[in-house]
Amino acid sequence: MAERLVDFACSDATMDWHPIDDVVMGGVSQSALQPYSRGVACFGGVMSLEHGGGFASVRTEPRQWNTAGANAFVVRCRGDGRHYKFTARTDDGFDGVQYQARFQPPRGEWAEVELPVASFVASFRGRPVTGAGPLDPGKVRQLGLMISDKQAGPFELLLEWIDAAP
């Protein structure tokens, strides 16, 4: 049975998510994860390639997630045709290695996107990290969403929930 990690039907589910955009390196992209409608949150904003930018992301505060033994993360979402990344970090730091799985939810349609733990790739500041080892789901401390598809303009990913699946 899947473990519900985040349920955006809860009124405070978006409070724990914070933007980390390319402004940290001089860019001007902007994003947020905010309530959208009843039971739905929106990861949205504007991607800019100006000043060497090109990514927007949101991430949870570090916490203990019930993800031990998970074989996949499942995201119920509705996309806009763009490519996104689901991210997981195994430490409490701001900067460092994060694991990413790329996905493209259907435009304008709700779908349950399954991201196998084995498909996550270790990366540091957008570059693959060799020797980091596979993602250990039992050590996940932070969850996140990212867009870095080199396309300027607005983006909108709607979300209902995030599960850890056995």
KOLFIZA-341874 format. One record per residue: x, y, z of N, C-alpha, C in turn. Coordinates in pm, whole numbers, padded with zeros to 5 digits, always signed. Atoms other than C-alpha are relative to their C-alpha. Layout:
N
XYZXYZXYZ;...
% end
This chain:
166
+00084-00119+00000+00000+00000+00000+00088+00125+00000;-00077-00123+00011+00129+00344-00092-00014+00085+00126;-00002-00092-00114+00220+00598+00175-00020+00142-00054;+00026-00137+00042+00069+00945+00122+00100+00091+00071;-00101-00090-00057+00360+01186+00174-00051+00142+00010;+00053-00137+00004+00191+01510+00074-00140-00007-00060;+00138-00007+00048-00182+01569+00035-00039+00147-00008;+00029-00142+00015-00262+01909-00109-00145+00035+00032;+00133-00030-00053-00620+01874+00014+00009+00057+00141;-00022-00060-00133-00475+01969+00354+00033+00147-00018;-00011-00144+00020-00496+02344+00392+00142+00055+00019;-00135-00052-00025-00137+02385+00517+00109-00076-00075;-00097+00086+00068+00032+02138+00276+00105+00078-00079;-00098-00076+00078+00205+02414+00076+00091+00085+00088;-00075-00088-00090+00341+02597+00383+00146-00042+00018;-00132+00058-00025+00646+02369+00409+00094+00008-00121;-00076-00005+00125+00766+02433+00050+00052+00142-00024;-00063-00131+00021+01007+02716-00034+00069+00005-00135;-00067-00011+00130+01136+02847-00367+00151+00010+00013;-00145-00015+00017+01500+02808-00462+00021+00012-00151;-00007-00027+00143+01533+02971-00802+00140+00044-00041;-00132-00036+00050+01824+03074-01022+00050+00137+00049;-00047-00126-00059+01840+03408-00835+00121-00025+00091;-00115+00032-00085+02092+03226-00610+00131+00012-00077;-00120-00014+00082+02334+03256-00904-00011+00117-00098;+00012-00120+00082+02222+03588-01055-00112-00001-00101;+00112+00006+00093+01923+03472-01261-00122+00074+00053;+00120-00075-00039+01573+03619-01247-00128-00084-00010;+00119+00086+00002+01337+03317-01267-00071+00009+00135;+00080-00007-00123+01056+03309-01011-00097-00117+00005;+00096+00109-00015+00850+03025-00871-00056-00002+00141;+00060+00022-00131+00627+02924-00583-00087-00124-00010;+00100+00107-00011+00414+02634-00468-00109+00057+00089;+00108-00067-00070+00078+02774-00368-00131-00075-00018;+00134+00058+00022-00282+02661-00315-00056+00055-00130;+00055-00037+00131-00463+02667-00650-00153-00003+00004;+00144+00018-00019-00811+02532-00585-00017-00107+00107;+00022+00099-00107-00972+02294-00338+00071-00132-00033;-00073+00125+00016-00733+01998-00301+00112+00003-00102;-00101-00011+00106-00491+02129-00564+00098+00112+00032;-00104-00102-00012-00160+02314-00542+00061+00023-00138;-00063-00035+00127+00029+02486-00822+00147+00034+00021;-00140-00039+00012+00404+02485-00880+00006+00081-00129;+00004-00086+00117+00419+02781-01112+00090+00120+00015;-00083-00119+00002+00607+03090-01210+00041+00034-00141;-00053-00042+00130+00817+03233-01489+00148-00039-00006;-00139+00039+00024+01138+03080-01623+00065+00106-00088;-00076-00096+00077+01399+03324-01748+00140-00057-00025;-00137+00041+00034+01727+03252-01925+00097+00117+00013;-00083-00119-00013+01856+03603-01857+00103-00016+00112;-00107-00004-00101+02178+03658-01660+00050-00140+00037;-00052+00134-00024+02281+03294-01696-00094-00089+00078;+00096+00079-00076+01965+03167-01529-00054-00117-00080;+00060+00108+00073+01749+02878-01627-00059-00110+00085;+00072+00100-00080+01594+02696-01333-00085+00068+00106;+00087-00041-00109+01316+02735-01082-00037-00126+00075;+00031+00120-00079+01243+02499-00796-00063+00038+00132;+00053-00011-00136+01064+02448-00468+00043-00126+00073;-00047+00112-00081+01170+02224-00183-00062+00008+00139;+00055+00004-00135+01030+02112+00150+00108+00029+00102;-00091-00005-00115+01185+02180+00485+00046-00143+00029;-00043+00135-00034+01395+01883+00602-00090-00062+00107;+00079+00073-00098+01199+01620+00790+00017-00149-00025;-00001+00145+00016+01166+01248+00840-00121-00041-00082;+00108+00047+00086+00959+01103+00555-00013-00151+00017;+00024+00144-00010+00803+00758+00567+00021-00062-00138;-00034+00045+00135+00985+00645+00252+00088-00125-00002;-00083+00121-00004+01190+00345+00370-00071-00112-00075;+00056+00111+00075+01136+00054+00133-00077+00040-00124;+00073-00045+00119+00974+00267-00137+00076-00040-00126;-00059+00031+00130+01035+00155-00494-00030+00109-00103;+00036-00108+00092+00878+00463-00653-00067+00114+00076;+00080-00114-00044+00737+00807-00593-00107+00017-00107;+00111-00019+00092+00397+00873-00749-00055+00140+00023;+00047-00138-00006+00284+01227-00828-00128+00010-00082;+00124-00025+00074-00077+01301-00920+00002+00146-00041;-00021-00135+00049-00046+01604-01142-00062+00022-00137;+00046-00041+00133-00160+01793-01449+00101+00101-00053;-00108-00082+00053+00104+01946-01669-00044+00101-00104;+00019-00103+00103+00142+02219-01927+00081-00034-00126;-00079+00041+00115+00348+02020-02179+00150+00012+00021;-00143-00019-00026+00682+02107-02021+00056-00116+00082;-00070+00103-00077+00941+01878-01862+00033+00053+00139;-00028-00034-00139+00982+01881-01483+00091-00106+00061;-00078+00097-00076+01199+01706-01228-00057-00009+00141;+00032+00023-00139+01100+01552-00898+00134-00022+00068;-00130+00010-00065+01388+01586-00653-00012-00053+00142;-00009+00051-00137+01492+01418-00329+00141+00025+00050;-00130-00021-00064+01773+01509-00093+00007-00088+00124;-00018+00089-00115+01918+01281+00173+00074+00069+00114;-00060-00076-00109+02059+01559+00390-00085+00122+00028;+00077-00118-00039+01936+01875+00559+00059+00129-00057;-00070-00118+00050+02168+02112+00370-00077+00075-00107;+00057-00084+00105+02080+02393+00133+00060-00037-00134;-00072+00029+00123+02343+02306-00128+00063-00138+00012;-00062+00132-00002+02478+01967-00223-00068-00093-00099;+00054+00100+00092+02385+01647-00401-00151-00014+00020;+00142+00033-00004+02022+01596-00489-00025-00103-00110;+00037+00102+00097+01859+01310-00674-00120+00050-00078;+00104-00054+00087+01639+01394-00972-00055-00107-00092;+00067+00083+00100+01387+01209-01188-00080+00093-00090;+00065-00087+00097+01266+01381-01504-00134-00060-00041;+00131+00047+00045+00901+01361-01609-00071+00110-00079;+00082-00093+00078+00657+01522-01851-00146-00044+00011;+00141+00038-00014+00298+01498-01731-00080+00048-00122;+00081-00040+00115+00028+01519-01998-00052+00143+00015;+00052-00138+00001-00078+01870-02094-00151-00002+00020;+00142-00018-00021-00416+01956-01948-00077-00122+00049;+00067+00120-00047-00490+01604-01818+00061-00046+00131;-00049+00055-00125-00465+01459-01469+00058-00138-00023;-00066+00130+00014-00227+01164-01444+00075-00032+00129;-00085+00045-00109-00049+00959-01182+00133-00041-00061;-00132+00022+00057+00317+00979-01280+00084-00079+00100;-00082+00085-00087+00527+00697-01134+00147+00018-00034;-00143-00024+00016+00896+00772-01081+00076-00105+00081;-00072+00104-00072+01091+00456-00993+00124+00055+00070;-00117-00045-00075+01356+00512-00725+00127-00026-00081;-00119+00035+00079+01606+00341-00958+00026+00099-00113;-00019-00095+00110+01550+00617-01218+00058+00134+00045;-00052-00127-00051+01674+00898-00991+00151+00008-00024;-00141-00023+00031+02011+01045-01090+00055+00104+00097;-00065-00096-00090+02247+01215-00844+00054+00116-00081;-00052-00117+00069+02329+01571-00945+00040+00107+00101;-00044-00114-00080+02503+01877-00807+00004+00120-00092;+00010-00122+00081+02414+02219-00950-00020-00031-00148;+00037+00033+00137+02269+02057-01260+00091-00097-00071;-00093+00093+00065+02557+01822-01331-00003-00136+00070;+00000+00133-00061+02562+01444-01280+00117-00019+00096;-00103+00029-00098+02759+01320-00979+00032-00150-00009;-00040+00140+00007+02952+01000-01040+00045-00044+00139;-00043+00055-00128+03014+00777-00743-00088+00035+00118;+00088-00037-00112+02724+00916-00536-00083-00119+00047;+00082+00114-00036+02549+00580-00535-00145+00026-00030;+00142-00017+00028+02179+00519-00590-00073+00069+00115;+00084-00061-00102+01905+00702-00403-00046-00107+00099;+00051+00086-00106+01830+00535-00070-00129+00064+00051;+00125-00065-00038+01460+00609-00016-00018+00015+00151;+00012-00008-00145+01492+00546+00358+00073+00119+00061;-00078-00114-00050+01728+00845+00390-00052+00134-00052;+00052-00125+00057+01513+01104+00209-00037+00097+00111;+00028-00105-00098+01496+01429+00407-00078+00118-00061;+00066-00112+00065+01369+01682+00150-00055-00045-00135;+00060+00025+00130+01134+01659-00149-00007+00132-00076;+00007-00123+00077+01121+01905-00433-00051-00020-00141;+00039-00005+00140+01006+02002-00779+00087+00104-00068;-00089-00091+00072+01216+02171-01045-00040+00005-00147;+00009-00013+00145+01194+02303-01397+00131+00062-00046;-00127-00049+00053+01512+02352-01597+00011-00043-00147;+00010+00051+00137+01406+02283-01957+00049+00098-00106;-00058-00097+00093+01582+02584-02117-00104+00069-00088;+00106-00070+00071+01248+02736-02223-00048+00117+00086;+00047-00117-00074+01174+03090-02111-00152+00008-00007;+00144-00022+00000+00819+03178-02015-00067-00060+00121;+00075+00049-00116+00545+03088-01769-00011-00152+00000;+00022+00144-00015+00496+02736-01635-00100-00023+00112;+00102+00031-00101+00227+02566-01430-00016-00152+00008;+00019+00142-00028+00226+02218-01279-00097-00010+00118;+00099+00015-00105-00087+02134-01080+00019-00135+00067;-00025+00121-00079-00061+01875-00801-00113-00026+00097;+00097+00040-00102-00307+01680-00587+00068-00069+00117;-00068+00072-00107-00074+01451-00392+00130-00062-00050;-00126+00072+00026+00264+01275-00369+00003-00120+00092;-00006+00124-00075+00297+00913-00258+00138-00064-00011;-00112+00094+00010+00578+00670-00184-00063-00137-00018;+00062+00129+00032+00490+00335-00342+00098-00115+00027;-00088+00116-00028+00623-00005-00234+00046-00070-00127;
% end
